[in-house]
Amino acid sequence: MTDAELLHYITTTDAEEAEDLYAKARAVREKQYGRDVYFRGLIEFTSFCKNDCLYCGIRRGNARAERYRLTKEHILECCRTGDALGFRTFVLQGGEDQYFTDEKMTEIVRAIRSQFPDHAITLSIGERSRESYEALFAAGANRYLLRHETASEAHYRAMHPAAMKLSSRKDCLFTLRKIGFQTGAGFMVGSPFQTPECLLEDLRFLEELQPHMVGIGPFIPASNTPFAGYPAGSEERTLRMIALTRLLLPRTLLPATTALGTLAGDGREKAMCAGANVVMPNLSPVNVRKLYSLYDNKICTGDEAAECLRCMSLRIKATGFVPSMARGDSLV
Ligand code: SAH
């Protein structure tokens, strides 16, 4: 697609045209992956963060955010709960918490790897050095999620403190990919100051990176952050971005994100109908869930893991897809 065509689809308000786009994306996804929707068990293991991203509820500058970190034993317990429910992929996500040095983090990864030799271990713990990524990979991690957030320089600067650089984030992504991680990039839709041209840059960047997975969700304001007063991103535009990503990167994995489910009750179902094929229900202990508050009103913070699994399975089936507990490796 040309830039003009992409911009047209990014901005269209024609419902029929959007439906047509979703149908095309659905067909591409079905051809590549069939109707399976893969489960990932998300463990949000620390809400401490050294960064100060202007949109994020757990940014360092948010003095109101209550902080927690799980112990290795606690993380392993979440994994065991997940495994017993059938999960074959664990995603450890957190703020950039300096407590988790390479030594501590590799020890955790090694412990999970030794107890669950066949499971996929995914990390989502931000920017680290090449040596750190290599050590984590050697310890047994297979996948890494690091959304680029926006591929536009000016937009990146508007959303982050000056110390954070888009070039560093992009370098991390290429490094992760080179080391051998199945690598996930991604961005928010409707974040403050985003223009259609920013989203076009996101798509072009994804074509260049060829990531194994792309996380796309709407921006949702978080209390006590500089962007608390900005409106949430549009559901429709988020769905169109998911569909366009599916068309441009047919073999990538696309999650139906919790943020989209928060914005609209049936947001994740609509995402599946627009080409998404992954869901990431929460395996974090219920007593800390509300504290991992990236944005306001996040859904599923009160449910046990088993309940989340049941609910998501029903939603997937009701939408005409097939819940899959397989590892669901990327075809990229
Ligand atoms: N520290 C890790 C994990 C970040 S949290 C890292 O740097 O990658 C995971 C994702 O949540 C972020 O990449 C961001 O895209 C998303 N997020 C943060 N604040 C958000 C908000 N207010 N609305 C929607 N998504 C948000």
Residues whose N, C-alpha, C, O or C-beta is under 5 A from the ligand:
A	BS01	SAH	Y55 C56 G57 G94 G95 E96 S124 I125 G126 L145 L146 R147 P218 F219 I220 P221 A222 A259 L294 Y295
